[in-house]
Amino acid sequence: MRRVVAALLAALALTVSAPFVAPPPTAHAQETELARLRTEARAAPRDHAVQRTLGIALLRAGRYREAEAQLTRAARLTPGSLDALFDVARVAFAREDHAAAERACRALTRAQADAVLTRVCNARADLVWNRSARAFEQLEVALASEPTNYEALYALAEAHRRRAAVSDAEAAYQRAIQARPASAEPHLGLGRLYAAAGRRDDAVRALRRALELDANDPEIQLALGRLISSSEEGRTLLARAVEGRPDWPEAQVAAADAMLAAGQIDAAEAAYRAAIRAHADNAPAHSGLGRALAQRGDLAGAEQEIRRALSLVANDPGSALALADVLARTERYEEAFEQYRHAADLDPRNPVGLVRAAELAMRQNRDVLASGFLDRVLQQHPSNAAALALYGDVMRARRDTTRARDYYQRALAGTGEIDRPRVEQALRELR
């Protein structure tokens, strides 16, 4: 895992311009911190607080087996402590392992079946299994007994978030914040909630507050880094998330994706390859490497990697779209059209595949085929600027200047990115 971290940080350092300074590739702050905590734990084997601190640090680093064993040892130092037993359950919640969560919660039930923390534990185990109705029942009883219990309020907020009940989740997170103002968890939850609801600015604000409270949490770094990945700050946060949790494919790929989106092809390729060395079956890394190779012009290598990704996750829309692009560039046009349709079927909310199919059809002077793709886009996205501009091209090809002008004007007022100078020039040529 150290090689993955070093590769990502070294790649990041190559892409950042002054005055920003990237963390040095040899930092490995998380590894250094764990080494220190292990030394302290060996020196104080009977100190519960010291043993717990190491366990929580291992959990944060994604070392779940070690964390479970360490927190179990810590719990033995305080027999009957529900808080200590709940710490063991936290590992199962983080892994989303329902069987392990149930085992951990049974230990709390044996200690005190009707305790609030026992009910919270059972509720969170139900959430791992997506049985939110049972979770709400447990939490209702828990909060009736202790209305300001932080763990119960946080679990309630998470339950509402999983149901996409934005206002209910928001209210529960705010109550959790009032119960424990110094905790970053509810702010992270709010950030995830707002991001899923399309409220990007609110999500960034919530995640920045979470980062203020806990600057070294890899989950916060990943969540915020993704939202601001077009900036140097975002790419640095993603690299730090990998550093803090080295064996984390999701963060590894997010960091590489941010580099590729910024046009840093060499850095992105190195990061994807590092992620694949760590996890050979990492489908998003194979797909990302394929996209990087395609940008480099290695279409054969790109197709190989993308098809590998699809063999691992057959219905991934991003990989399907990337394959369609490669097919188009290698002049397998009919296969490309079919693949663009397939990508659109996999992700109906994303118009990019159909827009690219229409662009390909127009390059082949097949305006009827192009209009079919564009009709489908505009049915769901009537203000999509790219589709409207292409429809203007279709109408101009048919010498229908009135409708061409209308589509171009609508494109300039539409949503999404377009080549504005090209559309404006096309309008001038119609006059």
Number of C-alpha atoms within 10 A of each C-alpha: 16 16 14 24 27 22 21 29 28 20 24 27 18 12 18 16 10 6 6 11 12 22 16 12 18 11 13 18 14 20 16 10 14 17 13 12 19 17 12 16 21 12 11 13 13 15 15 18 13 18 24 22 19 25 30 21 18 24 24 20 24 20 18 19 13 15 24 21 14 21 28 20 19 26 22 14 17 15 11 15 14 20 14 21 26 21 22 29 28 22 28 24 20 14 15 16 15 18 13 17 26 19 15 24 28 18 18 25 18 11 16 16 14 13 15 22 24 25 25 28 31 24 28 34 29 22 22 22 15 15 14 21 12 15 24 20 12 22 25 18 16 24 19 11 12 13 14 16 19 22 20 27 28 23 24 27 28 24 27 21 23 14 13 15 15 18 13 15 25 21 16 24 27 18 20 25 19 14 17 17 14 13 16 22 21 29 26 25 24 28 28 23 27 23 19 14 14 11 13 17 13 17 25 22 16 24 29 20 17 25 20 12 16 16 14 17 20 27 20 27 28 26 25 28 29 20 17 17 23 14 16 21 16 21 30 26 26 33 32 28 28 32 28 26 25 27 20 21 19 15 28 29 28 26 31 32 27 23 27 22 13 16 14 18 21 16 22 29 24 19 32 30 20 23 32 21 15 19 14 12 16 20 25 27 30 27 28 28 32 30 30 29 22 21 14 13 13 14 20 13 15 25 23 15 23 29 20 20 25 20 12 15 15 13 16 17 21 20 26 24 25 24 28 27 25 22 20 20 15 12 11 12 18 11 14 23 24 13 23 29 19 19 26 23 15 16 16 17 11 16 21 18 28 28 23 23 26 29 21 20 19 20 11 12 13 15 21 14 16 26 20 13 25 27 17 17 26 16 9 13 18 16 18 23 25 27 33 30 27 24 27 27 26 24 21 18 15 13 12 14 18 12 17 25 23 16 26 26 18 18 26 22 13 20 15 12 11 17 11 15 10 11 22 14 10 18 18 10 10 13 7
